């Protein structure tokens, strides 16, 4: 009888009670199939940890001055767009 997926994961994370863990390790020592599945689970877990580490980076540092400058530029751009619209509207009214 082979270990099921839950037993493999619990063995990998050392979550089995002492007696069950000992029995599972003995089984894995003599069972090529379960040893292969345990090895695959270890590799998958290492890959997942690697991927999580790759995406777990701190956010870029943003200076308050840069945010304020960007806000000022946005305001100036909005005013410019607004005044152009007003000029066009005034031209239509005059025409």
C-alpha positions as CSV (number, residue, x, y, z in Angstrom):
1,X,0.0,0.0,0.0
2,X,1.4,3.4,-1.0
3,X,1.2,6.7,0.8
4,X,-1.6,9.0,-0.4
5,X,-1.0,12.6,-1.4
6,X,-1.9,14.0,2.1
7,X,0.5,11.6,3.8
8,X,3.3,12.7,1.3
9,X,2.6,16.3,2.1
10,X,2.5,15.8,5.8
11,X,5.7,13.7,5.7
12,X,7.3,16.5,3.7
13,X,6.3,19.1,6.3
14,X,7.0,16.9,9.3
15,X,3.3,17.1,10.3
16,X,2.8,13.4,11.0
17,X,2.6,12.2,14.6
18,X,5.8,10.4,15.7
19,X,4.6,6.9,15.2
20,X,2.9,7.6,11.8
21,X,6.0,9.6,10.7
22,X,8.3,6.8,11.5
23,X,6.1,4.3,9.7
24,X,5.9,6.5,6.6
25,X,9.7,7.0,6.5
26,X,10.2,3.3,6.7
27,X,7.7,2.8,3.9
28,X,9.4,5.4,1.7
29,X,12.8,3.8,2.4
30,X,11.6,0.6,0.8
31,X,9.1,1.9,-1.8
32,X,10.5,3.4,-5.0
33,X,7.2,4.8,-6.1
34,X,6.6,6.7,-2.8
35,X,10.2,7.8,-2.7
36,X,9.8,9.2,-6.2
37,X,6.5,11.0,-5.3
38,X,8.1,12.5,-2.2
39,X,11.0,13.7,-4.3
40,X,8.6,15.3,-6.8
41,X,6.7,17.0,-3.9
42,X,10.0,18.4,-2.6
43,X,10.9,19.7,-6.0
44,X,7.5,21.3,-6.5
45,X,7.7,23.0,-3.2
46,X,11.2,24.3,-3.9
47,X,9.8,25.8,-7.2
48,X,6.9,27.4,-5.5
49,X,9.1,29.0,-2.9
50,X,11.4,30.2,-5.6
51,X,8.5,31.8,-7.5
52,X,7.1,33.4,-4.4
53,X,10.5,34.8,-3.6
54,X,10.7,36.2,-7.1
55,X,7.4,38.1,-6.8
56,X,7.9,39.1,-3.2
57,X,9.9,42.2,-3.8
58,X,9.5,45.5,-2.0
59,X,7.6,48.3,-3.9
60,X,9.7,50.9,-5.5
61,X,10.6,53.9,-3.4
62,X,8.7,57.0,-4.5
63,X,9.7,60.4,-3.3
64,X,7.0,62.9,-2.2
65,X,8.6,65.5,-4.4
66,X,8.0,63.4,-7.5
67,X,4.4,62.8,-6.5
68,X,3.9,66.6,-6.0
69,X,5.5,67.4,-9.3
70,X,3.4,64.9,-11.1
71,X,0.2,66.4,-9.5
72,X,1.3,69.9,-10.6
73,X,1.9,68.8,-14.2
74,X,-1.5,67.1,-14.2
75,X,-3.2,70.3,-13.0
76,X,-1.4,72.4,-15.6
77,X,-2.4,70.0,-18.3
78,X,-6.0,70.0,-17.2
79,X,-6.1,73.8,-17.1
80,X,-4.6,73.9,-20.6
81,X,-7.2,71.5,-21.9
82,X,-10.0,73.4,-20.1
83,X,-8.9,76.8,-21.5
84,X,-8.7,75.4,-25.1
85,X,-12.2,74.1,-24.7
86,X,-13.4,77.5,-23.4
87,X,-11.8,79.3,-26.3
88,X,-13.5,76.9,-28.8
89,X,-16.9,77.4,-27.1
90,X,-16.5,81.2,-27.1
91,X,-15.6,81.0,-30.8
92,X,-18.7,79.0,-31.5
93,X,-20.9,81.5,-29.6
94,X,-19.4,84.4,-31.4
95,X,-19.9,82.8,-34.8
